């Protein structure tokens, strides 16, 4: 029972940290977008995006904690996060879910925005480093 409560606590801390960092990021880089589904980008939309991002990072952390071969390979979280972001951005831009304004730095050849492309990878990597040092992954 104690071990179960400890795992629940660790999971909650990881999720809440991922949510908080992504909410800050979403609010910061909202300035680089024209719209979300042809409408205004509201705080509720940014909160929903941060929840989605936190769920992604939580699932990634869960996979890394359950697969011993992934132990201490935090750089893989960076690669997986960026790869997932590229796929998500390509889909969203193609379906006009959102659009960038002229301030968004675009990655050549990928034609995706810099800030959304690196967001999940960087934040995942940061969380993995922080929580591995605090032994929250084990």
N, CA, C and O atoms as a GROMACS GRO file, in nm:
protein
  552
    1UNK      N    1   0.082  -0.120   0.000
    1UNK     CA    2   0.000   0.000   0.000
    1UNK      C    3   0.086   0.126   0.000
    1UNK      O    4   0.059   0.220  -0.075
    2UNK      N    5   0.190   0.128   0.083
    2UNK     CA    6   0.276   0.246   0.089
    2UNK      C    7   0.348   0.266  -0.044
    2UNK      O    8   0.357   0.378  -0.094
    3UNK      N    9   0.398   0.157  -0.103
    3UNK     CA   10   0.466   0.165  -0.232
    3UNK      C   11   0.372   0.218  -0.340
    3UNK      O   12   0.413   0.297  -0.425
    4UNK      N   13   0.246   0.174  -0.338
    4UNK     CA   14   0.147   0.220  -0.434
    4UNK      C   15   0.121   0.370  -0.418
    4UNK      O   16   0.112   0.443  -0.517
    5UNK      N   17   0.108   0.416  -0.294
    5UNK     CA   18   0.087   0.559  -0.268
    5UNK      C   19   0.207   0.642  -0.314
    5UNK      O   20   0.191   0.752  -0.366
    6UNK      N   21   0.326   0.587  -0.293
    6UNK     CA   22   0.448   0.657  -0.334
    6UNK      C   23   0.454   0.671  -0.486
    6UNK      O   24   0.491   0.777  -0.537
    7UNK      N   25   0.416   0.566  -0.558
    7UNK     CA   26   0.414   0.571  -0.705
    7UNK      C   27   0.309   0.669  -0.755
    7UNK      O   28   0.332   0.742  -0.851
    8UNK      N   29   0.194   0.670  -0.690
    8UNK     CA   30   0.088   0.764  -0.727
    8UNK      C   31   0.136   0.908  -0.706
    8UNK      O   32   0.114   0.994  -0.791
    9UNK      N   33   0.200   0.932  -0.593
    9UNK     CA   34   0.254   1.065  -0.563
    9UNK      C   35   0.357   1.107  -0.668
    9UNK      O   36   0.352   1.219  -0.719
   10UNK      N   37   0.450   1.017  -0.700
   10UNK     CA   38   0.553   1.046  -0.800
   10UNK      C   39   0.489   1.077  -0.936
   10UNK      O   40   0.529   1.171  -1.004
   11UNK      N   41   0.391   0.997  -0.973
   11UNK     CA   42   0.322   1.017  -1.101
   11UNK      C   43   0.253   1.153  -1.105
   11UNK      O   44   0.259   1.224  -1.205
   12UNK      N   45   0.188   1.187  -0.996
   12UNK     CA   46   0.118   1.315  -0.988
   12UNK      C   47   0.216   1.432  -0.998
   12UNK      O   48   0.189   1.531  -1.067
   13UNK      N   49   0.328   1.421  -0.930
   13UNK     CA   50   0.429   1.528  -0.935
   13UNK      C   51   0.484   1.544  -1.077
   13UNK      O   52   0.500   1.656  -1.125
   14UNK      N   53   0.512   1.433  -1.143
   14UNK     CA   54   0.562   1.439  -1.281
   14UNK      C   55   0.458   1.504  -1.372
   14UNK      O   56   0.492   1.592  -1.452
   15UNK      N   57   0.332   1.462  -1.360
   15UNK     CA   58   0.226   1.519  -1.445
   15UNK      C   59   0.209   1.668  -1.418
   15UNK      O   60   0.202   1.748  -1.512
   16UNK      N   61   0.202   1.707  -1.291
   16UNK     CA   62   0.180   1.848  -1.258
   16UNK      C   63   0.298   1.936  -1.302
   16UNK      O   64   0.278   2.049  -1.346
   17UNK      N   65   0.419   1.884  -1.290
   17UNK     CA   66   0.535   1.960  -1.335
   17UNK      C   67   0.532   1.975  -1.488
   17UNK      O   68   0.558   2.084  -1.540
   18UNK      N   69   0.500   1.867  -1.557
   18UNK     CA   70   0.489   1.873  -1.703
   18UNK      C   71   0.380   1.972  -1.743
   18UNK      O   72   0.398   2.050  -1.837
   19UNK      N   73   0.267   1.970  -1.673
   19UNK     CA   74   0.158   2.063  -1.703
   19UNK      C   75   0.204   2.208  -1.681
   19UNK      O   76   0.182   2.293  -1.768
   20UNK      N   77   0.266   2.235  -1.567
   20UNK     CA   78   0.308   2.372  -1.536
   20UNK      C   79   0.408   2.425  -1.638
   20UNK      O   80   0.395   2.538  -1.686
   21UNK      N   81   0.508   2.345  -1.670
   21UNK     CA   82   0.609   2.390  -1.768
   21UNK      C   83   0.547   2.411  -1.906
   21UNK      O   84   0.581   2.507  -1.975
   22UNK      N   85   0.458   2.322  -1.945
   22UNK     CA   86   0.393   2.337  -2.076
   22UNK      C   87   0.297   2.455  -2.079
   22UNK      O   88   0.283   2.521  -2.182
   23UNK      N   89   0.231   2.484  -1.968
   23UNK     CA   90   0.141   2.599  -1.964
   23UNK      C   91   0.220   2.729  -1.981
   23UNK      O   92   0.177   2.819  -2.052
   24UNK      N   93   0.335   2.737  -1.916
   24UNK     CA   94   0.421   2.855  -1.933
   24UNK      C   95   0.465   2.865  -2.079
   24UNK      O   96   0.459   2.972  -2.139
   25UNK      N   97   0.509   2.753  -2.136
   25UNK     CA   98   0.554   2.751  -2.276
   25UNK      C   99   0.440   2.791  -2.370
   25UNK      O  100   0.459   2.874  -2.459
   26UNK      N  101   0.322   2.732  -2.350
   26UNK     CA  102   0.207   2.762  -2.438
   26UNK      C  103   0.173   2.910  -2.434
   26UNK      O  104   0.146   2.970  -2.538
   27UNK      N  105   0.173   2.970  -2.315
   27UNK     CA  106   0.143   3.112  -2.304
   27UNK      C  107   0.251   3.197  -2.371
   27UNK      O  108   0.220   3.298  -2.434
   28UNK      N  109   0.376   3.157  -2.356
   28UNK     CA  110   0.485   3.232  -2.418
   28UNK      C  111   0.478   3.224  -2.570
   28UNK      O  112   0.488   3.326  -2.637
   29UNK      N  113   0.461   3.104  -2.625
   29UNK     CA  114   0.470   3.095  -2.771
   29UNK      C  115   0.337   3.116  -2.843
   29UNK      O  116   0.331   3.104  -2.966
   30UNK      N  117   0.231   3.148  -2.772
   30UNK     CA  118   0.104   3.183  -2.836
   30UNK      C  119   0.119   3.308  -2.923
   30UNK      O  120   0.043   3.327  -3.018
   31UNK      N  121   0.216   3.391  -2.891
   31UNK     CA  122   0.241   3.513  -2.969
   31UNK      C  123   0.283   3.485  -3.113
   31UNK      O  124   0.279   3.574  -3.198
   32UNK      N  125   0.322   3.361  -3.142
   32UNK     CA  126   0.369   3.324  -3.276
   32UNK      C  127   0.260   3.263  -3.364
   32UNK      O  128   0.287   3.219  -3.475
   33UNK      N  129   0.137   3.262  -3.315
   33UNK     CA  130   0.026   3.201  -3.388
   33UNK      C  131  -0.077   3.304  -3.431
   33UNK      O  132  -0.097   3.406  -3.364
   34UNK      N  133  -0.142   3.276  -3.544
   34UNK     CA  134  -0.252   3.361  -3.592
   34UNK      C  135  -0.385   3.321  -3.530
   34UNK      O  136  -0.463   3.405  -3.488
   35UNK      N  137  -0.409   3.188  -3.526
   35UNK     CA  138  -0.539   3.140  -3.478
   35UNK      C  139  -0.531   2.995  -3.436
   35UNK      O  140  -0.432   2.925  -3.462
   36UNK      N  141  -0.637   2.951  -3.370
   36UNK     CA  142  -0.658   2.809  -3.341
   36UNK      C  143  -0.795   2.774  -3.397
   36UNK      O  144  -0.896   2.828  -3.351
   37UNK      N  145  -0.801   2.687  -3.493
   37UNK     CA  146  -0.925   2.648  -3.562
   37UNK      C  147  -1.004   2.772  -3.606
   37UNK      O  148  -1.125   2.780  -3.588
   38UNK      N  149  -0.933   2.866  -3.665
   38UNK     CA  150  -0.987   2.991  -3.719
   38UNK      C  151  -1.044   3.084  -3.613
   38UNK      O  152  -1.110   3.182  -3.648
   39UNK      N  153  -1.020   3.057  -3.487
   39UNK     CA  154  -1.070   3.143  -3.380
   39UNK      C  155  -0.957   3.199  -3.296
   39UNK      O  156  -0.839   3.171  -3.318
   40UNK      N  157  -0.997   3.278  -3.200
   40UNK     CA  158  -0.902   3.340  -3.109
   40UNK      C  159  -0.837   3.234  -3.020
   40UNK      O  160  -0.900   3.135  -2.983
   41UNK      N  161  -0.711   3.255  -2.986
   41UNK     CA  162  -0.641   3.165  -2.894
   41UNK      C  163  -0.667   3.215  -2.752
   41UNK      O  164  -0.616   3.319  -2.711
   42UNK      N  165  -0.748   3.140  -2.679
   42UNK     CA  166  -0.787   3.179  -2.543
   42UNK      C  167  -0.704   3.103  -2.440
   42UNK      O  168  -0.633   3.008  -2.472
   43UNK      N  169  -0.715   3.147  -2.316
   43UNK     CA  170  -0.645   3.078  -2.207
   43UNK      C  171  -0.694   2.935  -2.192
   43UNK      O  172  -0.615   2.846  -2.161
   44UNK      N  173  -0.822   2.911  -2.215
   44UNK     CA  174  -0.876   2.775  -2.207
   44UNK      C  175  -0.810   2.685  -2.313
   44UNK      O  176  -0.779   2.569  -2.284
   45UNK      N  177  -0.790   2.736  -2.431
   45UNK     CA  178  -0.723   2.659  -2.537
   45UNK      C  179  -0.580   2.628  -2.496
   45UNK      O  180  -0.531   2.517  -2.518
   46UNK      N  181  -0.512   2.725  -2.436
   46UNK     CA  182  -0.374   2.703  -2.391
   46UNK      C  183  -0.367   2.601  -2.278
   46UNK      O  184  -0.274   2.521  -2.272
   47UNK      N  185  -0.465   2.604  -2.188
   47UNK     CA  186  -0.471   2.506  -2.079
   47UNK      C  187  -0.493   2.366  -2.136
   47UNK      O  188  -0.428   2.270  -2.094
   48UNK      N  189  -0.584   2.354  -2.232
   48UNK     CA  190  -0.609   2.223  -2.294
   48UNK      C  191  -0.484   2.172  -2.365
   48UNK      O  192  -0.453   2.053  -2.358
   49UNK      N  193  -0.413   2.260  -2.432
   49UNK     CA  194  -0.288   2.220  -2.499
   49UNK      C  195  -0.184   2.174  -2.397
   49UNK      O  196  -0.114   2.076  -2.420
   50UNK      N  197  -0.175   2.245  -2.285
   50UNK     CA  198  -0.079   2.207  -2.180
   50UNK      C  199  -0.116   2.073  -2.118
   50UNK      O  200  -0.027   1.994  -2.084
   51UNK      N  201  -0.245   2.045  -2.103
   51UNK     CA  202  -0.288   1.914  -2.052
   51UNK      C  203  -0.249   1.805  -2.150
   51UNK      O  204  -0.196   1.701  -2.110
   52UNK      N  205  -0.275   1.827  -2.279
   52UNK     CA  206  -0.237   1.729  -2.381
   52UNK      C  207  -0.087   1.701  -2.375
   52UNK      O  208  -0.044   1.586  -2.377
   53UNK      N  209  -0.007   1.808  -2.367
   53UNK     CA  210   0.139   1.794  -2.361
   53UNK      C  211   0.182   1.718  -2.235
   53UNK      O  212   0.271   1.634  -2.241
   54UNK      N  213   0.119   1.750  -2.122
   54UNK     CA  214   0.153   1.683  -1.996
   54UNK      C  215   0.118   1.535  -2.002
   54UNK      O  216   0.193   1.452  -1.950
   55UNK      N  217   0.006   1.501  -2.063
   55UNK     CA  218  -0.032   1.359  -2.079
   55UNK      C  219   0.072   1.288  -2.165
   55UNK      O  220   0.113   1.177  -2.133
   56UNK      N  221   0.114   1.351  -2.275
   56UNK     CA  222   0.218   1.291  -2.360
   56UNK      C  223   0.344   1.263  -2.279
   56UNK      O  224   0.399   1.153  -2.285
   57UNK      N  225   0.391   1.362  -2.205
   57UNK     CA  226   0.514   1.347  -2.127
   57UNK      C  227   0.496   1.243  -2.017
   57UNK      O  228   0.588   1.165  -1.990
   58UNK      N  229   0.380   1.241  -1.954
   58UNK     CA  230   0.353   1.141  -1.850
   58UNK      C  231   0.358   0.999  -1.908
   58UNK      O  232   0.419   0.910  -1.848
   59UNK      N  233   0.295   0.979  -2.022
   59UNK     CA  234   0.297   0.846  -2.086
   59UNK      C  235   0.440   0.809  -2.125
   59UNK      O  236   0.482   0.694  -2.106
   60UNK      N  237   0.514   0.904  -2.178
   60UNK     CA  238   0.654   0.879  -2.213
   60UNK      C  239   0.735   0.841  -2.088
   60UNK      O  240   0.816   0.748  -2.091
   61UNK      N  241   0.713   0.913  -1.979
   61UNK     CA  242   0.783   0.883  -1.853
   61UNK      C  243   0.745   0.744  -1.802
   61UNK      O  244   0.830   0.671  -1.752
   62UNK      N  245   0.619   0.710  -1.815
   62UNK     CA  246   0.573   0.577  -1.772
   62UNK      C  247   0.644   0.468  -1.852
   62UNK      O  248   0.691   0.369  -1.796
   63UNK      N  249   0.649   0.485  -1.982
   63UNK     CA  250   0.717   0.387  -2.068
   63UNK      C  251   0.864   0.376  -2.029
   63UNK      O  252   0.918   0.266  -2.017
   64UNK      N  253   0.930   0.491  -2.010
   64UNK     CA  254   1.072   0.489  -1.973
   64UNK      C  255   1.094   0.423  -1.837
   64UNK      O  256   1.197   0.358  -1.816
   65UNK      N  257   1.000   0.439  -1.746
   65UNK     CA  258   1.017   0.379  -1.613
   65UNK      C  259   0.990   0.229  -1.614
   65UNK      O  260   1.040   0.157  -1.528
   66UNK      N  261   0.912   0.181  -1.710
   66UNK     CA  262   0.877   0.039  -1.716
   66UNK      C  263   0.971  -0.044  -1.804
   66UNK      O  264   0.974  -0.166  -1.793
   67UNK      N  265   1.047   0.021  -1.890
   67UNK     CA  266   1.136  -0.050  -1.982
   67UNK      C  267   1.281  -0.029  -1.937
   67UNK      O  268   1.338   0.079  -1.958
   68UNK      N  269   1.341  -0.130  -1.875
   68UNK     CA  270   1.477  -0.114  -1.823
   68UNK      C  271   1.580  -0.069  -1.926
   68UNK      O  272   1.675   0.003  -1.892
   69UNK      N  273   1.564  -0.108  -2.052
   69UNK     CA  274   1.659  -0.069  -2.156
   69UNK      C  275   1.660   0.083  -2.179
   69UNK      O  276   1.757   0.136  -2.234
   70UNK      N  277   1.555   0.151  -2.138
   70UNK     CA  278   1.547   0.297  -2.157
   70UNK      C  279   1.603   0.374  -2.038
   70UNK      O  280   1.614   0.497  -2.043
   71UNK      N  281   1.638   0.304  -1.931
   71UNK     CA  282   1.688   0.367  -1.810
   71UNK      C  283   1.811   0.454  -1.842
   71UNK      O  284   1.906   0.407  -1.904
   72UNK      N  285   1.807   0.577  -1.799
   72UNK     CA  286   1.916   0.674  -1.815
   72UNK      C  287   1.938   0.720  -1.960
   72UNK      O  288   2.038   0.786  -1.989
   73UNK      N  289   1.848   0.687  -2.049
   73UNK     CA  290   1.862   0.731  -2.189
   73UNK      C  291   1.768   0.850  -2.214
   73UNK      O  292   1.680   0.845  -2.300
   74UNK      N  293   1.790   0.955  -2.137
   74UNK     CA  294   1.703   1.073  -2.142
   74UNK      C  295   1.703   1.138  -2.280
   74UNK      O  296   1.602   1.196  -2.321
   75UNK      N  297   1.813   1.129  -2.352
   75UNK     CA  298   1.823   1.188  -2.485
   75UNK      C  299   1.718   1.130  -2.579
   75UNK      O  300   1.676   1.196  -2.674
   76UNK      N  301   1.675   1.006  -2.553
   76UNK     CA  302   1.569   0.947  -2.636
   76UNK      C  303   1.437   1.021  -2.618
   76UNK      O  304   1.358   1.032  -2.713
   77UNK      N  305   1.413   1.071  -2.498
   77UNK     CA  306   1.290   1.149  -2.474
   77UNK      C  307   1.292   1.276  -2.560
   77UNK      O  308   1.189   1.317  -2.612
   78UNK      N  309   1.409   1.335  -2.573
   78UNK     CA  310   1.424   1.453  -2.658
   78UNK      C  311   1.391   1.420  -2.803
   78UNK      O  312   1.316   1.493  -2.868
   79UNK      N  313   1.446   1.311  -2.853
   79UNK     CA  314   1.424   1.271  -2.992
   79UNK      C  315   1.278   1.232  -3.016
   79UNK      O  316   1.217   1.274  -3.114
   80UNK      N  317   1.221   1.153  -2.925
   80UNK     CA  318   1.082   1.110  -2.939
   80UNK      C  319   0.988   1.230  -2.933
   80UNK      O  320   0.894   1.240  -3.012
   81UNK      N  321   1.014   1.321  -2.840
   81UNK     CA  322   0.930   1.441  -2.826
   81UNK      C  323   0.934   1.528  -2.950
   81UNK      O  324   0.830   1.576  -2.996
   82UNK      N  325   1.052   1.549  -3.005
   82UNK     CA  326   1.064   1.630  -3.127
   82UNK      C  327   0.998   1.560  -3.245
   82UNK      O  328   0.927   1.624  -3.323
   83UNK      N  329   1.019   1.430  -3.258
   83UNK     CA  330   0.958   1.355  -3.369
   83UNK      C  331   0.805   1.362  -3.362
   83UNK      O  332   0.738   1.384  -3.462
   84UNK      N  333   0.751   1.342  -3.242
   84UNK     CA  334   0.606   1.350  -3.224
   84UNK      C  335   0.556   1.491  -3.258
   84UNK      O  336   0.452   1.506  -3.322
   85UNK      N  337   0.630   1.592  -3.215
   85UNK     CA  338   0.591   1.731  -3.242
   85UNK      C  339   0.590   1.761  -3.392
   85UNK      O  340   0.502   1.832  -3.440
   86UNK      N  341   0.688   1.709  -3.464
   86UNK     CA  342   0.692   1.731  -3.609
   86UNK      C  343   0.568   1.672  -3.675
   86UNK      O  344   0.505   1.737  -3.759
   87UNK      N  345   0.534   1.551  -3.637
   87UNK     CA  346   0.413   1.486  -3.692
   87UNK      C  347   0.289   1.566  -3.658
   87UNK      O  348   0.204   1.590  -3.743
   88UNK      N  349   0.278   1.609  -3.532
   88UNK     CA  350   0.163   1.687  -3.486
   88UNK      C  351   0.154   1.820  -3.560
   88UNK      O  352   0.046   1.860  -3.603
   89UNK      N  353   0.266   1.889  -3.574
   89UNK     CA  354   0.267   2.018  -3.643
   89UNK      C  355   0.228   2.003  -3.790
   89UNK      O  356   0.149   2.081  -3.842
   90UNK      N  357   0.285   1.904  -3.856
   90UNK     CA  358   0.252   1.880  -3.998
   90UNK      C  359   0.102   1.857  -4.014
   90UNK      O  360   0.038   1.913  -4.103
   91UNK      N  361   0.045   1.774  -3.926
   91UNK     CA  362  -0.098   1.745  -3.931
   91UNK      C  363  -0.179   1.874  -3.907
   91UNK      O  364  -0.271   1.905  -3.982
   92UNK      N  365  -0.144   1.947  -3.802
   92UNK     CA  366  -0.220   2.066  -3.765
   92UNK      C  367  -0.213   2.174  -3.873
   92UNK      O  368  -0.312   2.241  -3.901
   93UNK      N  369  -0.097   2.191  -3.932
   93UNK     CA  370  -0.083   2.292  -4.037
   93UNK      C  371  -0.157   2.250  -4.164
   93UNK      O  372  -0.219   2.334  -4.231
   94UNK      N  373  -0.150   2.122  -4.198
   94UNK     CA  374  -0.218   2.071  -4.318
   94UNK      C  375  -0.369   2.081  -4.305
   94UNK      O  376  -0.438   2.111  -4.402
   95UNK      N  377  -0.421   2.057  -4.185
   95UNK     CA  378  -0.566   2.061  -4.162
   95UNK      C  379  -0.615   2.198  -4.115
   95UNK      O  380  -0.733   2.215  -4.084
   96UNK      N  381  -0.523   2.296  -4.111
   96UNK     CA  382  -0.556   2.433  -4.071
   96UNK      C  383  -0.610   2.442  -3.928
   96UNK      O  384  -0.692   2.529  -3.898
   97UNK      N  385  -0.565   2.354  -3.841
   97UNK     CA  386  -0.604   2.363  -3.700
   97UNK      C  387  -0.546   2.489  -3.638
   97UNK      O  388  -0.609   2.553  -3.554
   98UNK      N  389  -0.426   2.524  -3.679
   98UNK     CA  390  -0.366   2.650  -3.639
   98UNK      C  391  -0.273   2.699  -3.749
   98UNK      O  392  -0.238   2.625  -3.841
   99UNK      N  393  -0.235   2.826  -3.737
   99UNK     CA  394  -0.146   2.886  -3.836
   99UNK      C  395  -0.048   2.978  -3.764
   99UNK      O  396  -0.081   3.037  -3.661
  100UNK      N  397   0.071   2.988  -3.819
  100UNK     CA  398   0.174   3.074  -3.762
  100UNK      C  399   0.162   3.215  -3.818
  100UNK      O  400   0.113   3.236  -3.929
  101UNK      N  401   0.206   3.312  -3.737
  101UNK     CA  402   0.219   3.447  -3.790
  101UNK      C  403   0.364   3.468  -3.836
  101UNK      O  404   0.444   3.375  -3.833
  102UNK      N  405   0.396   3.588  -3.878
  102UNK     CA  406   0.528   3.616  -3.934
  102UNK      C  407   0.641   3.613  -3.830
  102UNK      O  408   0.758   3.609  -3.867
  103UNK      N  409   0.606   3.613  -3.702
  103UNK     CA  410   0.709   3.610  -3.598
  103UNK      C  411   0.764   3.470  -3.571
  103UNK      O  412   0.870   3.455  -3.511
  104UNK      N  413   0.691   3.367  -3.614
  104UNK     CA  414   0.732   3.228  -3.587
  104UNK      C  415   0.857   3.193  -3.668
  104UNK      O  416   0.855   3.199  -3.790
  105UNK      N  417   0.966   3.156  -3.599
  105UNK     CA  418   1.082   3.106  -3.673
  105UNK      C  419   1.050   2.969  -3.733
  105UNK      O  420   1.004   2.879  -3.661
  106UNK      N  421   1.074   2.952  -3.860
  106UNK     CA  422   1.042   2.828  -3.931
  106UNK      C  423   1.170   2.747  -3.951
  106UNK      O  424   1.273   2.801  -3.991
  107UNK      N  425   1.163   2.617  -3.924
  107UNK     CA  426   1.277   2.528  -3.945
  107UNK      C  427   1.281   2.491  -4.094
  107UNK      O  428   1.186   2.435  -4.147
  108UNK      N  429   1.392   2.524  -4.161
  108UNK     CA  430   1.403   2.490  -4.304
  108UNK      C  431   1.387   2.340  -4.328
  108UNK      O  432   1.422   2.258  -4.242
  109UNK      N  433   1.334   2.306  -4.441
  109UNK     CA  434   1.310   2.169  -4.488
  109UNK      C  435   1.191   2.104  -4.416
  109UNK      O  436   1.112   2.034  -4.479
  110UNK      N  437   1.178   2.126  -4.285
  110UNK     CA  438   1.063   2.071  -4.213
  110UNK      C  439   0.940   2.159  -4.233
  110UNK      O  440   0.827   2.110  -4.238
  111UNK      N  441   0.964   2.290  -4.245
  111UNK     CA  442   0.856   2.389  -4.256
  111UNK      C  443   0.761   2.384  -4.138
  111UNK      O  444   0.640   2.401  -4.154
  112UNK      N  445   0.816   2.361  -4.020
  112UNK     CA  446   0.738   2.369  -3.897
  112UNK      C  447   0.800   2.478  -3.811
  112UNK      O  448   0.916   2.513  -3.826
  113UNK      N  449   0.719   2.531  -3.720
  113UNK     CA  450   0.768   2.635  -3.631
  113UNK      C  451   0.870   2.581  -3.532
  113UNK      O  452   0.859   2.467  -3.486
  114UNK      N  453   0.968   2.663  -3.501
  114UNK     CA  454   1.073   2.621  -3.409
  114UNK      C  455   1.018   2.592  -3.269
  114UNK      O  456   1.047   2.487  -3.212
  115UNK      N  457   0.939   2.684  -3.214
  115UNK     CA  458   0.896   2.666  -3.074
  115UNK      C  459   0.807   2.544  -3.054
  115UNK      O  460   0.827   2.471  -2.956
  116UNK      N  461   0.710   2.517  -3.141
  116UNK     CA  462   0.630   2.396  -3.119
  116UNK      C  463   0.707   2.267  -3.151
  116UNK      O  464   0.678   2.162  -3.093
  117UNK      N  465   0.802   2.275  -3.242
  117UNK     CA  466   0.877   2.156  -3.280
  117UNK      C  467   0.967   2.107  -3.167
  117UNK      O  468   0.982   1.986  -3.148
  118UNK      N  469   1.025   2.198  -3.093
  118UNK     CA  470   1.118   2.158  -2.986
  118UNK      C  471   1.051   2.145  -2.849
  118UNK      O  472   1.111   2.089  -2.757
  119UNK      N  473   0.930   2.194  -2.834
  119UNK     CA  474   0.864   2.200  -2.704
  119UNK      C  475   0.859   2.066  -2.630
  119UNK      O  476   0.913   2.055  -2.520
  120UNK      N  477   0.795   1.966  -2.688
  120UNK     CA  478   0.778   1.838  -2.617
  120UNK      C  479   0.912   1.770  -2.592
  120UNK      O  480   0.931   1.709  -2.486
  121UNK      N  481   1.003   1.779  -2.686
  121UNK     CA  482   1.134   1.717  -2.667
  121UNK      C  483   1.212   1.782  -2.554
  121UNK      O  484   1.264   1.713  -2.466
  122UNK      N  485   1.220   1.914  -2.555
  122UNK     CA  486   1.296   1.984  -2.452
  122UNK      C  487   1.235   1.968  -2.313
  122UNK      O  488   1.305   1.942  -2.216
  123UNK      N  489   1.104   1.983  -2.305
  123UNK     CA  490   1.040   1.973  -2.173
  123UNK      C  491   1.045   1.829  -2.122
  123UNK      O  492   1.067   1.807  -2.003
  124UNK      N  493   1.027   1.731  -2.209
  124UNK     CA  494   1.041   1.590  -2.168
  124UNK      C  495   1.181   1.565  -2.114
  124UNK      O  496   1.197   1.508  -2.006
  125UNK      N  497   1.280   1.608  -2.189
  125UNK     CA  498   1.420   1.588  -2.149
  125UNK      C  499   1.447   1.654  -2.014
  125UNK      O  500   1.508   1.593  -1.926
  126UNK      N  501   1.403   1.777  -1.998
  126UNK     CA  502   1.423   1.849  -1.873
  126UNK      C  503   1.358   1.776  -1.756
  126UNK      O  504   1.420   1.760  -1.651
  127UNK      N  505   1.236   1.732  -1.773
  127UNK     CA  506   1.166   1.660  -1.666
  127UNK      C  507   1.236   1.529  -1.635
  127UNK      O  508   1.250   1.493  -1.518
  128UNK      N  509   1.280   1.458  -1.736
  128UNK     CA  510   1.350   1.331  -1.713
  128UNK      C  511   1.478   1.355  -1.634
  128UNK      O  512   1.509   1.278  -1.542
  129UNK      N  513   1.553   1.458  -1.666
  129UNK     CA  514   1.677   1.490  -1.595
  129UNK      C  515   1.647   1.528  -1.450
  129UNK      O  516   1.709   1.475  -1.358
  130UNK      N  517   1.553   1.618  -1.430
  130UNK     CA  518   1.519   1.665  -1.296
  130UNK      C  519   1.471   1.549  -1.209
  130UNK      O  520   1.520   1.531  -1.097
  131UNK      N  521   1.377   1.472  -1.259
  131UNK     CA  522   1.318   1.367  -1.176
  131UNK      C  523   1.407   1.245  -1.163
  131UNK      O  524   1.394   1.170  -1.067
  132UNK      N  525   1.497   1.223  -1.256
  132UNK     CA  526   1.593   1.115  -1.239
  132UNK      C  527   1.691   1.151  -1.128
  132UNK      O  528   1.729   1.064  -1.049
  133UNK      N  529   1.733   1.276  -1.122
  133UNK     CA  530   1.824   1.320  -1.016
  133UNK      C  531   1.757   1.311  -0.880
  133UNK      O  532   1.824   1.286  -0.779
  134UNK      N  533   1.627   1.330  -0.875
  134UNK     CA  534   1.554   1.320  -0.749
  134UNK      C  535   1.503   1.178  -0.725
  134UNK      O  536   1.432   1.152  -0.628
  135UNK      N  537   1.540   1.088  -0.815
  135UNK     CA  538   1.503   0.946  -0.807
  135UNK      C  539   1.351   0.924  -0.809
  135UNK      O  540   1.301   0.829  -0.749
  136UNK      N  541   1.280   1.011  -0.876
  136UNK     CA  542   1.135   0.994  -0.886
  136UNK      C  543   1.095   0.896  -0.995
  136UNK      O  544   0.980   0.852  -1.000
  137UNK      N  545   1.188   0.861  -1.082
  137UNK     CA  546   1.157   0.764  -1.186
  137UNK      C  547   1.175   0.620  -1.140
  137UNK      O  548   1.132   0.527  -1.208
  138UNK      N  549   1.237   0.600  -1.026
  138UNK     CA  550   1.272   0.463  -0.985
  138UNK      C  551   1.199   0.423  -0.858
  138UNK      O  552   1.216   0.311  -0.810
   0.00000   0.00000   0.00000
